Amino acid sequence: MTETSIPRAEQSLDEEETATLAVDGDDTEADDDTEADDDTDTAAGTRVKKAVGEGDLFRQSEIAADYVEGLLDILDYDGDIDELVAAGRPMVEVVGERLQNLVGQRGATLEALQELTRLAVFRQTGTPSRLLLDVGGYRANRRKELAAVAKNAVEKVKEYGEPVRLEAMSAFERKCVHDVVNAMSGVASESEGVEPNRRIVVRPAD
């Protein structure tokens, strides 16, 4: 089995899965997350969630944006905050300069802030939230890096016919890799281990 390391996000990048709330774990058996931070353990997994209306999702993003704005005021950070609904989930994006401290190493601080924000939404709505928080475009940049990692692993699997074991990732990172691998023929991906050492194995498809 091949061990593959993941390139780390550059410090210049101001930054989609992490310590999870009991109300809504991101690392799930099913790919119920269309955009960023659920981990698909198997392509055949299924999980049913209660549908949430577009208006409810936008309300969640508004609550989250207010909470994040309060955090920025307390921490004395400047940033523009956008709330939106994309790919069936509420999102909040913080854009500005000198936001790296809100991202942390490999997005660890960002993930913690996201969980706090989800909890704030849950307390006001009583509904578990799949809110995605991004700071300085970190998640978009990280997603591109992970796509390259996934494609490289797929090439190795196809060349040597043996599984490739990636290094430990957050649930957001695992979801990004699963999405790329599952879109390619002849290979499959699955997660193994427990947090914080949970990782992906890319293998030839059965």
C-alpha positions in Angstrom: 0.0 0.0 0.0 1.4 3.4 -0.9 1.5 6.3 1.6 0.8 9.7 0.1 1.2 13.0 1.8 -1.0 16.0 1.2 0.4 19.4 0.2 -0.4 21.9 2.9 -2.2 25.1 2.1 0.2 28.1 1.6 0.4 30.6 4.4 -0.7 33.3 1.9 -4.1 31.6 1.6 -6.6 33.0 4.1 -8.2 29.7 5.2 -14.3 22.3 3.5 -14.4 18.0 8.0 -13.1 18.3 11.9 -14.5 18.1 15.4 -18.2 17.6 14.9 -21.3 18.6 16.9 -23.5 15.9 18.3 -26.4 17.7 16.6 -25.0 17.2 13.1 -21.8 15.1 12.5 -20.1 15.9 9.2 -18.3 12.6 8.8 -21.2 10.5 7.7 -21.7 7.1 6.0 -23.5 8.8 3.1 -22.6 11.6 0.7 -25.4 13.8 2.0 -23.2 16.9 1.6 -23.3 18.3 -1.9 -20.6 20.9 -1.4 -18.2 20.7 1.3 -17.9 18.9 4.5 -19.4 15.4 4.8 -17.2 12.3 4.5 -18.5 9.5 2.3 -17.3 6.3 3.8 -18.7 4.2 1.0 -20.2 5.2 -2.4 -23.2 2.9 -1.7 -24.0 4.5 1.8 -27.4 6.1 2.3 -28.6 8.6 4.9 -32.0 10.3 5.0 -32.3 13.8 6.3 -35.4 16.0 6.8 -35.7 18.4 4.0 -35.2 22.1 4.9 -36.8 24.8 2.8 -34.8 27.5 1.0 -36.2 30.2 3.3 -35.2 28.2 6.4 -31.7 27.8 5.0 -31.3 31.5 4.3 -32.5 32.2 7.8 -29.8 29.9 9.1 -27.2 31.8 7.0 -28.5 35.2 8.4 -28.2 33.9 12.0 -24.7 32.6 11.3 -23.6 35.9 9.7 -24.8 37.9 12.7 -22.9 35.5 15.0 -19.7 35.7 13.0 -20.0 39.5 12.8 -20.1 39.5 16.6 -17.1 37.3 16.8 -15.1 39.6 14.5 -16.0 42.6 16.6 -14.9 40.9 19.8 -11.6 39.8 18.1 -11.1 43.2 16.4 -10.9 41.8 12.9 -12.2 43.5 9.8 -14.0 41.6 7.1 -17.0 41.7 4.7 -19.6 39.0 5.5 -21.8 37.5 2.9 -24.6 35.1 3.7 -26.1 32.9 1.0 -27.5 29.5 0.2 -25.6 27.3 -2.3 -25.9 23.7 -3.2 -28.7 23.2 -0.8 -26.9 24.5 2.3 -26.5 27.8 4.2 -23.1 29.5 3.7 -21.3 32.4 5.3 -18.2 33.8 3.6 -15.8 36.3 5.3 -13.6 38.3 2.9 -10.8 40.6 4.0 -7.2 41.0 4.7 -5.1 39.6 7.6 -7.6 36.8 8.3 -5.1 33.9 8.5 -5.4 33.7 12.3 -9.1 32.8 11.8 -8.1 29.9 9.6 -5.2 28.4 11.5 -3.0 25.5 10.5 -4.8 23.3 7.9 -8.0 25.1 8.6 -8.2 23.9 12.3 -9.3 27.3 13.6 -11.8 27.7 10.8 -13.4 24.4 11.6 -13.7 25.2 15.2 -15.4 28.6 14.3 -17.7 26.8 12.0 -18.8 24.4 14.7 -19.4 27.3 17.1 -21.5 29.1 14.4 -23.5 25.9 13.8 -24.2 25.7 17.5 -25.4 29.3 17.5 -27.8 28.5 14.7 -29.0 25.4 16.4 -29.7 27.3 19.6 -31.9 29.8 17.8 -33.7 27.4 15.4 -33.7 24.1 17.1 -32.6 22.6 13.8 -29.2 21.0 13.2 -27.4 23.0 10.6 -25.0 22.0 7.8 -23.8 25.6 7.6 -20.5 26.0 5.7 -18.2 28.8 6.9 -15.3 30.1 4.8 -12.7 32.7 5.5 -10.6 34.4 2.9 -11.4 31.8 0.3 -9.5 29.1 2.1 -11.9 26.3 1.3 -12.0 27.0 -2.4 -8.2 27.0 -2.6 -7.9 23.9 -0.4 -10.4 22.1 -2.6 -8.2 22.7 -5.7 -5.2 21.3 -3.8 -7.1 18.2 -2.7 -8.4 17.6 -6.2 -4.8 17.3 -7.4 -4.0 14.9 -4.5 -6.9 12.7 -5.4 -6.0 12.6 -9.1 -2.4 11.7 -8.2 -3.6 8.9 -6.0 -5.9 7.6 -8.7 -3.1 7.6 -11.2 -0.9 5.5 -8.8 -3.7 3.0 -8.2 -4.3 2.5 -11.9 -0.6 2.2 -12.6 0.3 -0.2 -9.9 -3.0 -1.8 -9.1 -2.5 -1.4 -5.3 -4.4 0.8 -2.8 -3.0 4.2 -2.0 -3.4 5.4 1.6 -3.6 9.2 2.1 -2.5 11.0 5.3 -5.1 11.9 7.9 -7.5 14.6 6.8 -10.4 16.6 8.2 -14.0 15.6 7.2 -14.1 18.6 4.8 -10.8 17.4 3.2 -12.0 13.8 2.9 -15.2 14.9 1.3 -13.3 16.8 -1.4 -11.2 13.7 -2.2 -14.1 11.4 -2.2 -15.9 13.6 -4.7 -13.0 13.5 -7.1 -12.3 9.8 -6.8 -16.0 8.8 -7.1 -16.3 10.7 -10.3 -13.5 8.5 -11.9 -13.9 5.0 -13.3 -12.0 2.0 -12.1 -11.3 3.3 -8.6 -13.1 3.7 -5.3 -12.4 5.4 -2.0 -13.2 4.7 1.6 -12.4 6.1 4.9 -10.6 4.3 7.8 -9.6 5.0 11.3 -11.0 7.4 13.9 -10.7 11.2 14.3 -8.3 12.9 14.4 -6.4 10.2 12.4 -9.2 9.3 10.0 -7.9 9.0 6.4 -8.9 7.9 2.9 -7.8 4.8 1.1 -8.1 4.9 -2.7 -8.2 1.4 -4.2 -9.1 -0.4 -7.5 -12.9 -0.7 -7.9 -14.3 -4.2 -7.3 
